[in-house]
């Protein structure tokens, strides 16, 4: 807060006392005065629109204002989006996609303007970029990150394909160097390596990635290139990118007449996933994690309210669970509790906002189809 600077410029003890009183009461900021910015790759694609749906519902339940900036995962737009949301009067911001290097500028903007900041679907790599991680840790305004275990996710998806008998697997990435993509790729490779070590007479192969960007057209072209180069291809992994590359890859496989011979798994649930699992155009998927930004939103909200404090010297690392489906039956309950309705009610959003940070982390770790079903049954 900038109340100390303000006090210095005001003469008179009465006015100074008023400012001091205002500074003290700032921690009790009314929800109607709170504005939270959402810097997101897209608020309209498959995953982004699901994120917007749950964030809009949470903001309405709490009576706070939110503002979106779509930055298309373009580096200069990512950093500019933080500046834009600060200029719009946001007291806190959540951001994705955000590379580690982009976070240097984002954190500086947050520090300079005393605005709270958290990542979702991403975390600064402590091992690959320790200096940037330290910048984040040292910041009094950077809270932390909500993210998934991407290597584990990649390995789990690879195991779905291997269990179905697939051995010639093509890989589609989205942006070279993206931390989430690299984590998933690590997991895919680990799954193949473990399988091959245990099955010397039944080896599996994984291609080098074809990159699709974040568009449906990119996914289609990447799938076509992999099928042309590998006549025996029996599986595809469009790794992610918001859902649109997956749609393009599915369309390319359908045009080639190979829906029944090429299994596809991916991350980020499609809205018609149940139908696709039934007709064979999808073999399995991880996702359902559109609540990830909800947890980051609640962290920033509580920081603005003054409920979560003392971020300097800490990096709040919140791991969020993926959901996995590989059959129409798997998908049925997900559809019931995450598609036909949100997994949280208005009352539950309000109760969530009152949790301590440790309790919020615990809630995040429990989010699942089973948990949503149990709460709905009460």
N, C-alpha and C positions, 0 to 999 in steps of 0.2 A: 504494500500500500504506500501511497505517496503523501500521507498525511503529515509526516515530519517536515517535509519540504514545504508544504503548504503553511504549516504553523510558523515557520521561520519568516515567512513573507507577510505575516499579519501582525500589526501592532496592537498592543492593548491586551491586558491580562484576561479580560472577559472573553474577547474573541479567541484568544489562544486556548482558554479553558474549553470553549465550545468545540474547537477543533479536536482537542484531546479527547473530549467526551465522544465525539463522532468517531474518532479512530477506535476507541474502545468498543463502541457498539457495532463497528463494521463487521465483527465476527458474527453478529446476529443478522446478517443481510437477509432480506426477504427473498423468497423464491421468485417472486414476480420481477425482481430486479436482477436476476441471474441470467446470463446469456452464455451458452456454451457452443463453441465452434466445432464443426465436424469437417476435417480435411480428409477426403476420401477419393479413391481412384475413380469411382463412379457410383452415383446414388440411384442409377437406373438399370444396371445390368442385373444378372440373375442373383448374385450374392449381395451386391450393393443395395439393391431394392429391399432385400430381406433385412439387411442391417438398418436401413432407413425406417422400415416398418416398426421394428422393436424400439429404436431410439425415439421415434416420434411418440410412441405410446408411453414410454417412460417419461419423456419431457412433459407430456400432457398430464400424466398422473401427478407429477411433482409441481406443475405450474411454472416451469422454467421455459425460457426461450432458447431455441437452437437455430443455428445457421449452417448450411452446407456450402462447401466449395468443392466441386469436382475437378481433380487435377490430372486425371488420365495417366498417372504414374510417370509424368514427364518431370524430370528433375527440377528444372527452373520453376515449373508450376507448383511443385510440392512446396518449395521454400517460399515462393510468393504467396501461397495460400495461407501460410501461418501469419505473414505480415498483413494480408487482407482481413483475416478474421480478428486480429488484434485491432486493426483500424476500425473494424465494425463494432468494437466495444465488448468483445468476448472476454470474460475473466478467466476462462479455461478453454482448452482445446484438446481434442483427441485426433490422432493422425494415423493414416494408413493409405497407400503404401508409403514407406519412408525408408530409404537406404541409410546405412550407418553414416555415410558422409553427409547426406542431407540433414541428418539430425544435428550436426554441428551448428548449422545456420538456424535451425528451428529452435534449438535450446537457447542460443544467444538472443534470438528475438523474444523468447519467453522471459529470459532473465532481465533483459533491458526494459521490458514493459510490465514486469511483475505479473505475468499470466501463467497459470498452471498448465502443464502439458503432460500427456500420456500417450503411449503408442498402443495400437491394437493390431492383432494379426502379425506383429513384428516385435523383435527385441534386438537391441544393439548387441553385437557379438563381443563378449568379454574377451574371448580368445583371439579372434581375428583383428579386432580393433580396440585394444585395451585403452588407448589414449582417449578415444571417443567415449568409451564406457565410463572412464574416469570423469570426463566433462559432465556426463549425465549424472553421475553419482554426486559430484560436487555441487550441482545446481540446487538452489533452494526452491525452484519452481518446477523442475522435472520430477514427476512422481515415479514413473516406472513404465512397465510394459505388460500387456496381457497377450499371451501367445500360446501356440500349441507345440507339442513335441513333434516336430516335423520329421526327424529321422525315423521315429517310431511309426508315424503315420505312413511314411513311404514303405517301410518294411511290411506293415500290416496289409497294405494294398497289394504289394507284390505277392504276399502269401495267398491272398484270395485267388490271384491268377494261377499261381503254381498249383494250388489245390484243385483247380478246374482242369488241369492238364496242359496249360499253355507253357510253351518253352521258347518261342521266338517272339520276343516282346519289343515293340517299338516305343520310343519315348519322345514326347513333345513337351518342351519347356516354354516359358513365356518371355522372361527378360534375363539375359545373361547377367550373372552377378547378384541377382536378387537373393537376399538371405533366406527367405522362405523356400524358394525354388531349390537352392543349394542343399538345404536341409532335407527336403523330400528326396532329391536325387541321391543323397548319401544313403537314405533308407532303402530306396529301390535297389541300389547296388549291393547293399548289405544283405538284402533278402535273397538275391541271386547267388551271391558268394556262399552264403550258408547252405542253400539248397544244393549247390554244386559240390560242396565239401562233403555233404551227407549222401549224395546220390551220384557217384562217379560214373555210373552207366546211364544216367538220365539227365544230361546237362541242359541248362537253360542259358539263353543269351539275351542281353539287353543292348539295344543299339545306342549309339551316341545320340544326343538329343537334336531334334529339329526344333527351331525356335519359331513361335507363332505370334509373339506379341500378345495383345489382349483382345484380339478381334476374332470373330467367327471366320472371316476369310482367311486369316492367318492359320487358324486351326485346320481348316479344310486343306489348304495348300501343304501344310506339314504332313498331314495324314496321307495325302496323295503321294508325296515324295517318299514316305516310308514304305507304302505298299508297292510302289514301283521298284524300289531298290531291294525289297525283300519279298519275293513271291511266296515264301512259306510263312509269312507273318501270321501269327494266330492270336495276337493281343496288342492292344494299344493303351498307353497311359498318357492322356493329356493331363499334365501335372497340375494345372490350375490356371490362374489368370482371370478369375472372376466368373467363369462359367461359359463365356462366349466362345473361347477356343474349343472347348469340349463340344459345343453344339455344332461348330464347323467340322470337327473331326467325325462326329456321328454322321453328319450329312454326307461326308465324303465316303465313308464306309458303306452307307446305304446306297449311294449312287453306283458304287462298285459291285453291288450285289453280294457283299460279304458280311452282312449282319450276323448270320448264323455261324460264320467261321472265324470271325475276329472278335474276341472278347474285349470290352472296354471298361476300365476302371478309372476313377478320377476323384478329385477333391472339389467340394462345393456342390451341394445338393441342387439338382434341377427341380423345377416345380412339378414336372410330370414324371418324376423318377419312378414312381410305382408302376406306371404304364411301361416305361422303358425296361425295367427289370423283368416285367412279364413278357414283353415281345422280344427280348434278347438284345436290344440295342445298347443296354448297359449290363455289365456283369456284377458290378459292385461299386460302392462309392463311400467316401468318408465326407463328413461335413456336419450339417445341422448346427454349426458353430456360429450362426449369425448373432448369438448372444454374447460373443466375445467383446464387441465394442460396447455392449451394455455395461459390462463390468468396468471398463475403462471410463465410461461416462459417469458411473457412480463414484469412482475414485476422484475424478475431477470435481464433480458436484460437491463432495464432502470436503475437499480442499478449499473450495470457494467459501463454503459455509463455515470453515474454521474447525471442522470436526476432525480432519486428518491434518497433522502438522509435522514440522521438523523433518523435512525431506532432504535437507542438505546432509551429505555424507552417507546417504542411503539410496539404494536402487530397488524399488519394489518389483519383484519378479513373480508374476501371476501366471501359472501354467493352467491352460484350459483344455478340457477333454474333447476329443473328437467322438462323434458317433459313427458307427459303421453299419451299412446295410448291404446285403448281397442276395436278397430274395424279395419277392412281393410281400411275403409275410413280415419280414423285417421292417419293411417300409410302412406297413399299415398303421402301426402304433405311432411312428414318427409323424405320419400325415395327420393323425388324430390330434396329437398334442403340440405339434410345432407348425403345421401348415393350416389346418382348419381353424386353429386358434393359436394365440401366442402362449408360450409355456408359463407365463406369469400373468396374473390378474392385476388390475389397477391397485388393489389393496396390497398385493405382494410387492409391486414396484415401490410403494411407499415404505413398506416394512424393510425392504432391501436397502433403501436409502438411509436407514437409521442404524445399520449394522456397523460395528467396528471394522477396521481394515482387515484384521485377522479373520473375523467372522465372514466378511465379504469374500475373502480368498477361499475359505472353506466352502461357502455356497457355490462359488465358481467351480470348484473341484467336483461337486456333486451333480452338476447339471447333466441330466441324462433323460432318456425316454422313460425309464422306470421312475425317476424322481418326479418328472412332470405328471405321470399317471397317478402316483401316490398322492400328490398335492391336489390334483383334480378330484380325487375320490373323497377327499375330506368334506 
